[in-house]
Amino acid sequence: MAHYKLILAYEGTQYHGFQRQKNKTSVQAEVEAALRKLGWQGRAVIPAGRTDSGVHALGQVVSFNLDWKHGDATLLRALNAHLPDDIVVQAVSQAAENFHPRYDALRRTYVYRIYWQEARNPLIDRFAWHLTKAPSLERMNSAAGLLLGEHDFRAFGKALKTDGTTIRQVYCAEWQPTCWGAAFTIQGNAFLYHMVRRIVYILVHIGLGKLPEGIIERGLETGITGIVSLAPARGLTLQEVAYREDNEIN
């Protein structure tokens, strides 16, 4: 019996998030169904995080125990043969028995994409937030810079547990232009529930001139912004989860 680490990519459009839910499609349920076809008898795979309904991933990490005697490359191919087209195992490795995808993560990186034009573009609309006018990336980056460092982010999200801390550290928060719009990269040690999508909503509305830049500073200082809206899920991708190099054993 070995402890395995998978890196998953998926298009979240058709799923009610990563976490398994009764009578709803989920990424977790599809992965576990594929594993059971290979003889897995576990109760649940362990993810690095639970992406929301409609959110995508290129670097989701899950772990599980499995008695498998045919090599990591064969396991990757076997799982992909049993998974739907919108979920793919990108990499398979054996990890230390005590490896935990969530608690051992050092950094998580999310990317949020936006684009602007009068009409929607159906070729990219599943992966980006459509705006009808261009926001100011300069104002958005000025406001995003206030997020860097360790802060109490309770104004921007909720702890996953009732008594959980809302203090997080953000290492990077930056908008960059793309060929059809812009992409926001945010990296931190961890994120609160809905934190990234609420931050993006506020930053975009600062860029559109609908909110003042000072709302970020006020939220960090007081824990209140008065904003409960979120950017659409379809623009968000879990890009990468980083760990110490010693979590793998092969």
N, C-alpha and C positions, 0 to 999 in steps of 0.2 A: 504494500500500500504506500503510495507516494502522495505528497502534497503538491498540487499543481497551481501554477499562476497563468492565467490567460489575459491577453490584451484583446479587447473587443472593439470593433467598430460597428455602428449601426445607425440607420436612418430612423429617427424616432416618430415619424409622421403617423404611422399606423398603430402606435403603442401607447398605452396608458401609463407611460413611465417605465423605469427599469423594474421596480419592485413587483413581485407577483401579487395579483389581486383576484379575488373571486369573481368569476364571470366576466373578466376583462382581459384583453390581450396585454401581455407584458414581455419585455425582453428577458427577464429572469425565467419566466415560464418556458420560453422557447429554448433557452440554453439548457435548462434542466431536463426538458424533454429529449433533447439531443443526447445529453449525457446518459440518460436512462437507457437509450438504445444501445449504448456501449457498455452496459452493465453497472453503471453507477447506482448505488443504493443509498446515497446521502439524503439528508433532510432538506438542505438548502445550500446553494452556493453563497459565498460571502463577497459582496461588492465593495469597491472603494467608496462608492456613494450611490445615492438613489436619484437618478435624473428624473425630471418631471415629464409629464405627458407631452409628447411632441418635441422634446429636446433630443439632440443627436450626440453621438460620441465617436471619436477616433481613438481615444485612449482609455476607455473604461477598463478597470482591472477587476478580475474576480479570482477567487481561489476555492479549492475543493480537494478532497481526498479521493483517490481512485486507484484501484488495482488494475494497472495497464502494463502489458509486457511487450508492446510493439514499437516503442520509441516515441519521442515527442513530435517529430515531423509527421508520423503516421496518425497520431492523435489529432493534430491540427487538421489534416485532410479528412479524417473520419467525422469530426465534429462539423466541419463546413459542409460535408455531404448531407448532413441531417438538419442543417439550419436553413431558414428561409433566406431568400436573396438579399433582404435588407439587414441581415445580421451576419457578420463575418469575424472569425477568429483570426487576428493578425499575427499573434505569436503565442507559443506555448513554451513554458519552462518549468522545471521542478524547483520548488522553493523550500526554505527551511520549514520544519513542521510548525513552528510558532509564528510563521509569517501571517500577518493580518492586513488585507488590502486597505482597510480604512485607518486603523490606528497606527500603522507603520508608515503611512504616507508623509513625506516631508513637504511636498508642494503639489498644488493642483493648479492647472492652467485651463482657463475657459476662453473661448473666442466667440464674440457676438458680431454678427454681420448685418449691415443695413445697406439699402440702396435707395436712390431717389429718381423718380421720373413720374410723368403724369399718370401713366397707366402701369399696371402691374406687369412684370415679366414672368411668365409661367415657367420659364426654364430655371429660374433661381429663387422663385417665391417660396419654395418649401424650406429654404435654408437662410433666408434673410428677411428683415423687417422692411416693408415697403413704405417709403415716405414720398410725399408729393413735391417736396421742396428740399433743397440742400441745407443741412445744418452747418453751423460754423465749427469745424474741427478744432480751430484754435481755442474757442471758448470751452469746448468739451474737454480738451486736453488740460487746459488751465484748471478746470474744476476737478478732473480726474486725479491731478497731482496731489490734491488735498487728501486723497484716500490712502496714500502711501504711508507705511509704518504700522505700528500697533495701535489700534483704537477699539473702542466699544462701538460695534456696528448695529446695536439694537434698533436704531431708526431705519435700518435697511433690510432687516430680516429677522427671523426667529430661530432660537436654538432648537436643535433636534429633540432635546429632552427638556422636560418642564423645568428642571433645576440646572440646566446647562449654561455655560458661560457664553456671552455674546461678544467676547473679546477675540479679535482675529488680527493677523498680521498680513498686510498686502505688500508684496514685493514689486509688482509691476502693474500699472494701469494706464494704458496708452491706446489712442486711436491712430490708425494708419490708413491713408487712402488706398483704395483698390481700383482695379480697372473699371468697376461698375458702381462703386460706392465707398464704403469704409468698413474697417474691422477693428473691434475693440478687444485687446488682449488684457486679461486680468489674471494675475498669479498670486496665490496666497497660501498660507499654511493650511487653511480650511475655510469653508464658507458656510454662512447661515442659510436656512431655508428661504429660498426666493431672493437671496441677497444680490446675486449678479443681475437678475432681470430687473429688480427695482432700481439698482444703481444705473443700469443702462437707460431705463425709462427716464430717470431724472436727468442724466447727462444729455440725452438727445433733446429733451425739452429745454435745457439750458442752451444747447446749440441752436435751437429754433427760436430762441428769444422769448420763450413762454415761461421760463423759471429763472430766478436770479442765481448766479454762481454761489452766492452766500448760503444757499440752502444746504449744500454739502457740509460746510463748516458748522452750520447750526445743528444739523443732524448729529454730527460727531460730538458736539459739545453738550447738547441737551437730550439726545435720544429721540427727538421728535422732528419730523419733516412735514407731517400732514399729508404725505403722499402714500397712497396704498396701491396705486396702479403698478402694473408690471409690463415690461416689454414682452412682445409675443414669444412664445416658447420656440417657435420654428427657427429663430435667428441664432439660437444658442447651441454651441458644441463643446462638450467636454474634450479638450484637446489632449491633455496628458496628465498622468499622475506619476510623480517621481518618488523614488525610494533610494535607500542606501544600496550600494552595489552588492553588499553581502547577503541580500535576501534570497539570491538564487544559488543553487548548489550544483548546477550542471554546467 
